[in-house]
Amino acid sequence: MFRYRRHDAGLLRAVDLVFATLILLIVAAGSASAGFSDAFEKYIARDYTAARAAAEPDAQRGNPAAQWLLGTMYLLGEGVDEDPELARDWFEKSASSNYPPSQAVLGRMFEEGIGGGQDATEAHILYRLSAEQGYADAAYLLGRQFYFGDGTVKDGPLALKWLTVAADDGNEDAQYLGAKILLTNEIVTANPERAAEWLRQAAANGHPNAQLLLGNTMMSGLAGEYNPDKGYDWIRKAAETGLVDAEIRLGDLFHYGVNGRPDHAEAVRWWMRAGEKSDARAQLRLARALARGRGIERDYIEAYIFASLAAIQGNNYASELRDELISRLRPEEIERAEQALNAKIKPLTVTRGAGES
């Protein structure tokens, strides 16, 4: 399933080849011309200069698929200089012809303020126009807005409605978020069997958050199947992708014992991976391990540094530990620790779990 993936942290990310296949099917359904088909084939072959030359005549004549293709190329800087404003202009032209892929990506650009002003409400309108034509990615984005209340009022049942449309079409993000909803009675009556089905599909397709959630449900039996060994395997798969939450969870499993056998050194290794991403929860765990000499050589100075890094992000438990560690350090050690801390400090983003233990 396609996702514009370059921009999750400010810009949409690169076009997935699988999406290209999906778009080809949409194009074949009615918006293609001989010129555009040739342009699209060249785009798939990554001959971007030839693709642009072949697409421009059709785009100028108003072909929405050709306009979408040019917008994609300018958005991602493929064969041209990256130009979000010009990309947005082409997507707007295409979306005005009611072309679902362009409506979806233009909505994303409005939502994130890419290539122009930010407007979550306008994004909502575009997502709905696209989703109502059966475009699964837009259905996911629309459901997500209803779930979080972005650009519209928060509405759990409507969120699940649109997430279901996308999830049943194979959108892994929708399967993951829909499963989260169906695992509790918070919004609708829980449906753990369907949640498990979606999670298995998304996890098998490599969705890290779905792998982590599926693993956790298997550890607890929350979604019906209780299988700690399989659960551990899914959590490890998620951690190996670099997902911070999974790295911390895997570290915790080793700390408390996988199949009853703690491995504190392995726990520290996974927490270190998460801590290197400036996650306050992992930094607190590392500080505790260093202070106790568990899984790693005891080092109060390093413990103080990690506790301080977590405390800077608002973790209250880390602040308490840092204050305790001061009493164990000599003045010259505190000075050395502060110097090392200042060298490590960089712009930090408060993590979602900064206040957790």
C-alpha positions in Angstrom: 0.0 0.0 0.0 1.4 3.4 -1.0 2.4 6.0 1.5 4.1 9.3 0.8 6.9 8.6 3.3 9.5 11.3 3.2 7.4 13.8 5.1 6.4 12.2 8.4 8.6 14.6 10.2 8.0 17.7 8.0 8.0 16.5 4.4 6.2 13.6 2.8 8.5 10.6 2.2 9.4 9.0 -1.1 6.9 7.2 -3.3 6.6 3.4 -2.7 6.8 1.3 -5.9 3.8 -0.7 -4.6 1.8 2.5 -4.7 2.8 3.0 -8.3 1.1 -0.3 -9.1 -2.0 0.9 -7.3 -2.0 4.2 -9.1 -1.6 2.4 -12.4 -4.8 0.5 -11.7 -6.6 3.8 -11.0 -5.2 5.4 -14.1 -6.3 2.4 -16.2 -9.8 2.9 -14.8 -10.3 6.1 -16.8 -7.8 8.9 -16.4 -5.0 7.5 -18.6 -3.9 8.7 -22.0 -1.3 7.2 -24.3 1.0 10.1 -23.3 0.5 9.7 -19.6 0.9 5.9 -19.8 4.3 6.4 -21.4 5.2 9.0 -18.8 4.2 6.7 -16.0 6.2 3.7 -17.3 9.2 6.0 -17.5 8.6 7.1 -14.0 8.4 3.5 -12.7 11.7 2.9 -14.5 13.1 6.0 -12.7 13.8 7.8 -16.0 12.5 11.0 -14.4 13.7 13.4 -17.1 11.9 11.5 -19.8 8.8 11.0 -17.5 8.6 14.7 -16.9 8.8 15.5 -20.6 6.2 12.9 -21.5 3.8 14.0 -18.7 3.9 17.8 -19.2 1.8 18.0 -22.3 -1.0 16.0 -20.8 -0.7 17.9 -17.5 -1.0 21.2 -19.4 -4.1 19.9 -21.1 -5.7 19.1 -17.7 -5.1 15.4 -17.3 -5.4 14.9 -13.5 -3.1 11.8 -13.5 -0.4 13.6 -15.3 -0.8 16.6 -13.0 -0.5 14.2 -10.0 2.7 12.7 -11.5 4.3 16.1 -11.9 3.3 17.1 -8.4 4.9 13.9 -7.1 8.1 14.6 -8.9 8.4 18.2 -7.7 7.4 17.1 -4.1 10.1 14.5 -4.0 12.7 16.2 -6.2 12.8 13.4 -8.7 14.4 14.6 -11.9 13.8 18.2 -10.8 14.7 20.4 -7.9 12.4 19.7 -4.9 9.8 22.4 -4.9 6.8 21.8 -2.5 5.0 25.0 -3.7 5.0 24.0 -7.3 4.1 20.4 -6.3 1.2 21.8 -4.3 0.1 23.8 -7.4 0.0 20.7 -9.5 -1.8 18.7 -6.9 -4.4 21.4 -6.6 -5.0 21.4 -10.3 -5.4 17.6 -10.3 -7.6 17.6 -7.1 -9.9 20.1 -8.8 -10.8 17.3 -11.3 -11.8 15.1 -8.3 -8.8 12.8 -8.6 -8.6 10.8 -5.4 -4.8 10.3 -5.1 -4.2 14.0 -5.5 -6.9 14.9 -3.0 -5.3 12.6 -0.5 -1.7 13.9 -0.8 -2.9 17.6 -1.1 -4.9 17.0 2.1 -1.6 15.8 3.7 0.2 18.9 2.5 -2.5 21.1 4.0 -2.5 19.1 7.3 1.3 19.5 7.6 1.7 22.9 6.0 3.9 21.7 3.2 4.2 24.0 0.2 1.9 26.6 1.7 -0.4 27.3 4.6 -1.5 24.7 7.2 -5.2 24.0 7.4 -6.4 20.8 9.0 -10.0 21.6 8.2 -9.2 21.9 4.5 -7.3 18.6 4.8 -10.4 17.0 6.3 -12.5 18.1 3.3 -10.0 16.7 0.8 -9.6 13.4 2.7 -13.4 13.0 2.7 -13.7 13.7 -1.0 -11.0 11.1 -1.7 -12.2 8.5 0.8 -15.8 8.7 -0.5 -14.4 7.6 -3.9 -13.0 4.5 -2.2 -9.3 5.6 -1.8 -8.1 3.6 1.1 -5.2 5.9 2.1 -7.6 8.8 2.4 -10.0 6.7 4.4 -7.2 6.1 6.9 -6.2 9.7 7.1 -9.9 10.7 7.5 -10.4 8.1 10.2 -7.3 9.3 12.0 -8.6 12.8 12.0 -11.9 11.7 13.6 -9.9 9.7 16.2 -7.7 12.5 17.3 -10.1 15.4 16.6 -7.8 17.1 14.1 -9.6 19.3 11.6 -12.9 18.1 12.8 -14.8 17.1 16.0 -13.5 14.0 17.7 -15.9 11.1 16.8 -14.8 7.6 17.7 -17.5 5.7 15.8 -16.8 7.7 12.6 -13.1 7.1 13.1 -13.7 3.4 13.3 -16.0 3.5 10.2 -13.3 5.0 8.0 -10.5 3.1 9.5 -12.4 -0.1 8.7 -12.8 0.9 5.1 -9.0 1.4 4.9 -8.1 -1.6 7.0 -10.2 -4.0 5.0 -8.4 -2.7 1.9 -5.1 -3.6 3.4 -3.9 -0.2 4.8 -1.5 -1.2 7.6 -1.7 2.1 9.5 -5.5 1.8 9.6 -5.3 -1.8 10.7 -3.0 -0.8 13.6 -5.1 2.1 14.7 -8.4 0.3 14.2 -7.0 -2.7 16.3 -6.1 -0.3 19.1 -9.7 0.9 19.2 -11.2 -2.6 19.0 -9.0 -3.9 21.9 -10.9 -1.8 24.5 -14.5 -0.8 25.2 -13.6 2.9 25.2 -15.2 3.8 21.9 -17.2 0.8 20.7 -17.7 -2.7 22.1 -14.4 -4.5 22.0 -13.8 -6.9 19.2 -10.4 -8.6 20.0 -10.8 -11.2 17.3 -11.1 -8.6 14.5 -8.3 -6.6 16.2 -6.1 -9.6 16.1 -6.8 -10.3 12.5 -5.9 -6.7 11.5 -2.8 -6.8 13.6 -1.6 -10.1 12.1 -2.0 -8.7 8.6 -0.2 -5.4 9.4 2.5 -7.2 11.3 3.1 -9.7 8.6 3.5 -6.7 6.2 6.2 -5.2 8.4 4.3 -2.5 10.3 6.5 -2.1 13.5 3.8 -0.7 15.7 1.4 -3.5 14.8 4.2 -6.0 15.4 4.7 -4.5 18.9 1.0 -4.4 19.7 0.5 -7.9 18.4 3.4 -9.2 20.5 2.0 -7.5 23.6 -1.5 -9.0 23.1 0.1 -12.4 22.7 2.0 -11.9 25.9 -1.2 -11.1 27.8 -3.8 -13.0 25.8 -5.7 -9.7 25.3 -6.7 -10.6 21.7 -7.5 -14.2 22.4 -4.3 -16.0 21.6 -1.9 -16.4 24.6 1.5 -17.3 23.2 4.5 -15.6 25.0 7.1 -17.1 22.7 5.4 -15.8 19.5 4.7 -12.5 21.4 8.4 -12.2 22.1 9.3 -12.9 18.5 7.0 -10.1 17.2 8.3 -7.6 19.8 11.8 -8.4 18.7 11.0 -7.9 15.1 9.6 -4.5 15.9 12.6 -3.6 18.0 14.9 -4.6 15.2 13.3 -2.0 13.0 14.4 0.7 15.4 11.0 1.4 16.9 11.8 3.0 20.3 8.8 1.7 22.2 9.7 -1.8 21.0 13.3 -1.4 22.0 12.3 -0.4 25.5 9.7 -3.2 25.8 12.3 -5.8 24.7 14.8 -4.4 27.2 12.1 -4.7 29.9 11.4 -8.3 28.9 15.1 -9.2 29.3 15.3 -7.2 32.5 12.4 -9.1 34.2 13.1 -12.4 32.4 12.2 -14.0 29.1 10.9 -17.4 30.0 11.9 -16.7 33.6 15.6 -16.0 32.8 16.6 -12.3 33.3 19.5 -11.1 31.1 20.4 -7.6 32.4 23.2 -7.1 30.0 20.9 -7.7 27.0 18.3 -5.4 28.7 20.9 -2.6 28.9 21.8 -3.2 25.2 18.2 -2.5 24.1 17.7 0.4 26.4 20.9 1.9 25.1 19.6 1.8 21.5 16.5 3.6 22.6 18.5 6.0 24.8 20.6 7.0 21.9 17.4 8.3 20.3 17.0 10.7 23.3 14.1 8.7 24.8 13.6 9.8 28.4 12.2 6.4 29.5 15.2 4.5 28.2 17.6 7.1 29.7 16.0 6.6 33.1 16.3 2.8 32.9 20.0 3.2 31.9 20.6 5.5 34.8 19.1 3.0 37.2 21.1 0.1 35.7 24.3 2.2 36.0 23.6 3.2 39.6 23.0 -0.4 40.6 25.7 -2.0 38.4 23.1 -4.3 36.9 23.9 -5.5 33.4 26.6 -2.9 33.2 29.5 -1.8 35.4 28.4 0.5 38.1 29.2 4.1 37.2 27.5 6.9 39.2 28.8 9.6 36.9 27.3 8.0 33.8 24.1 7.3 35.9 23.9 11.0 36.8 24.3 12.0 33.1 21.6 9.7 31.9 19.3 10.7 34.8 19.9 14.3 34.0 19.2 13.9 30.3 15.8 12.3 31.1 15.1 14.9 33.8 15.6 17.7 31.2 12.8 16.2 29.3 10.4 16.4 32.3 10.7 12.9 33.7 10.1 13.3 37.4 11.4 9.9 38.3 14.7 10.8 36.7 14.8 14.1 38.6 14.5 12.2 41.9 17.2 9.8 40.9 19.5 12.6 39.8 19.1 14.3 43.2 19.9 11.0 44.9 23.0 10.5 42.8 24.4 13.9 43.8 25.0 12.6 47.3 27.1 9.8 46.0 29.4 12.0 43.9 32.3 14.1 45.1 32.4 17.8 44.0 35.0 17.1 41.3 32.9 14.2 40.0 29.9 16.4 39.8 31.9 19.0 37.9 33.1 16.3 35.5 29.6 14.9 35.1 28.2 18.4 34.3 30.9 19.0 31.7 30.1 15.6 30.0 26.4 16.4 30.2 26.8 19.7 28.5 28.7 18.1 25.7 25.9 15.6 25.2 23.0 18.0 25.4 21.4 18.7 22.1 17.9 19.9 21.1 15.6 17.4 22.7 12.0 16.6 21.8 10.0 15.6 24.9 9.1 12.0 24.3 5.5 10.7 24.6 6.5 8.7 27.7 8.7 11.3 29.3 6.8 11.2 32.6 6.7 7.4 32.8 8.9 5.1 34.8 
